[in-house]
Amino acid sequence: IQKPLSSLERKGIEVVQDEILKIIPENKTVKTQNRDFKYDYLIISLGAELAPEKIPGLNQAGFNLYELRGIEKLRDELRIFSGGKIAVVISSLPFKCPAAPYEAAFLLDEYFRKRNIRDKVEIGVFTPESLPLPAVGPENGKIIKSMIESRNIKFNPELNLVSVAPDKKEIIFKENKIAKFDILIFVPPHQGEKAIRESGIGNEAGWIPVDKKTLQAKYENVFAIGDAAFIALASGKPLPKAGVFAHLEAEVAADNIANDIKGINLKKEYDGQGSCFLETGFGKAGFASGKFYAEPDPQIKIRRPARIWHLGKVLFEKYWFWKWF
């Protein structure tokens, strides 16, 4: 999906297409390949960098669920696939859109049922997580796990990927477990963008720790939102990396900067509200929403899969693009 940036320019926003090399908060400077930018306020929203090369054999053996080319190749492979083992592997934590690998498994189940060969296909999800979508809390994780298993999808928890042997079609995990596959679909390792890592403004993985309410980083007038930000929940787990959080965080950061510029002593705070659709195939989706900042665990309500939630997801995307682009 692509949208032109011309609508941003019409709103008086200067759009600069350049590669960011380094951020120097001490000098309030952003260095790019072609020039330096001085700032009074900085919002960092560089997203997450995919790093499949961190796992030996992963790129050579599997299909990257988070890249268009990987999905196109997977589509072609599935069309000629007549049976065997399909492994959906989450290579490490955290990763953006925590529902995506589970949605992929549900959609694979639907696809093979419609082809009348589901009985010839084994689908398994392999993950370091103890339960699916751990940020929604353990009870909800159990609900999602039961949904997965009800579709004859095997859930393999607490497995940390070490390497893949493409020639043997084997997945090797730290826990001395080896899994065979005919098709490997993977969520690649994620890390903070290179510019953040090389600027020394993030943690070891390149994520930027921020105040969970204001999105303020440790540097003056520097904010980080979305996938680039690191926010620890009361459970010790990080706030998920998903578009809904980036959107709501952006509104808080923007409002606070605007108020500061106008001399208004009013601080808006992000309260940890969030939501997520879970596509389950056959024209249905589940929906989860609630308070991710609640203690000791997030207070999230999950609605069972229904056509209304699938329609809601489709309409939300259309509305979002209509409003902003």
BELSULRA-V392662 format. One record per run of one state. SS is the DSSP state (H for helix, E for strand, L for the rest). FROM is the first residue (numbers start at 1). LEN is the number of residues. Records with the same first field share a line. If there is no record, write none. Layout:
# BELSULRA-V392662
SS=FROM-LEN / FROM-LEN
This chain:
# BELSULRA-V392662
L=1-5 / 11-9 / 28-1 / 33-3 / 39-3 / 45-3 / 51-1 / 55-1 / 57-1 / 62-1 / 65-3 / 81-3 / 91-5 / 97-3 / 115-3 / 127-7 / 137-1 / 151-2 / 157-4 / 166-4 / 174-4 / 181-2 / 188-2 / 193-1 / 200-8 / 210-6 / 217-5 / 225-1 / 231-1 / 233-5 / 239-2 / 242-1 / 262-11 / 282-2 / 292-7 / 325-1
H=6-5 / 25-3 / 52-3 / 58-4 / 68-13 / 100-15 / 118-3 / 134-3 / 138-13 / 194-6 / 226-3 / 243-19 / 307-18
E=20-5 / 29-4 / 36-3 / 42-3 / 48-3 / 56-1 / 63-2 / 84-7 / 96-1 / 121-6 / 153-4 / 161-5 / 170-4 / 178-3 / 183-5 / 190-3 / 208-2 / 216-1 / 222-3 / 229-2 / 232-1 / 238-1 / 241-1 / 273-9 / 284-8 / 299-8
